[in-house]
Amino acid sequence: MMSANITLAIAIWLIAAFATGSLLGLFVRSRQMAKSKRRILELETEMVNNHAEILRLHKSHSEQSNQGGKVPVISLSKSDTAGASGRAMAQGLLSI
């Protein structure tokens, strides 16, 4: 009878230790997950802000470079004068 009480006490103690360890592990892991999620959110916010700043700088740079003058447009239509100047450049008769 005595050995049954000792065996039962050991079993209860093991179950309690297992439950306590499981709850402690769950608590520690949930804190780690919350911390990592918070860090990921901070990094994502920082990346979005950095991308927004890059886009803003690119926009201001493109506006400044477009204010200086017109963009040259090259005609792609086939005409005799364009062909003649192209052939002359190819032959080395016309220099830039």
For each residue, the residues with C-beta under 8 A, 3 or more apart:
1: 4 5
2: 5 6
3: 6 7
4: 1 7 8
5: 1 2 8 9
6: 2 3 9 10
7: 3 4 10 11
8: 4 5 11 12
9: 5 6 12 13
10: 6 7 13 14
11: 7 8 14 15
12: 8 9 15 16
13: 9 10 16 17
14: 10 11 17 18
15: 11 12 18 19
16: 12 13 19 20
17: 13 14 20 21
18: 14 15 21 22
19: 15 16 22 23
20: 16 17 23 24
21: 17 18 24 25
22: 18 19 25 26
23: 19 20 26 27
24: 20 21 27 28
25: 21 22 28 29
26: 22 23 29 30
27: 23 24 30 31
28: 24 25 31 32
29: 25 26 32 33
30: 26 27 33 34
31: 27 28 34 35
32: 28 29 35 36
33: 29 30 36 37
34: 30 31 37 38
35: 31 32 38 39
36: 32 33 39 40
37: 33 34 40 41
38: 34 35 41 42
39: 35 36 42 43
40: 36 37 43 44
41: 37 38 44 45
42: 38 39 45 46
43: 39 40 46 47
44: 40 41 47 48
45: 41 42 48 49
46: 42 43 49 50
47: 43 44 50 51
48: 44 45 51 52
49: 45 46 52 53
50: 46 47 53 54
51: 47 48 54 55
52: 48 49 55 56
53: 49 50 56 57
54: 50 51 57 58
55: 51 52 58 59
56: 52 53 59 60
57: 53 54 60 61
58: 54 55 61 62
59: 55 56 62 63
60: 56 57 63 64
61: 57 58 64 65
62: 58 59 65 66
63: 59 60 66 67
64: 60 61 67 68
65: 61 62 68
66: 62 63 71
67: 63 64
68: 64 65
69:
70:
71: 66
72:
73:
74:
75: 79 82
76:
77: 82
78: 82 83
79: 75 82 83
80: 83 84
81: 84 85
82: 75 77 78 79 85 86
83: 78 79 80 86 87
84: 80 81 87 88
85: 81 82 88 89 94
86: 82 83 89 90
87: 83 84 90 91
88: 84 85 91 93 94
89: 85 86 92 93 94 96
90: 86 87
91: 87 88
92: 89 95
93: 88 89
94: 85 88 89
95: 92
96: 89
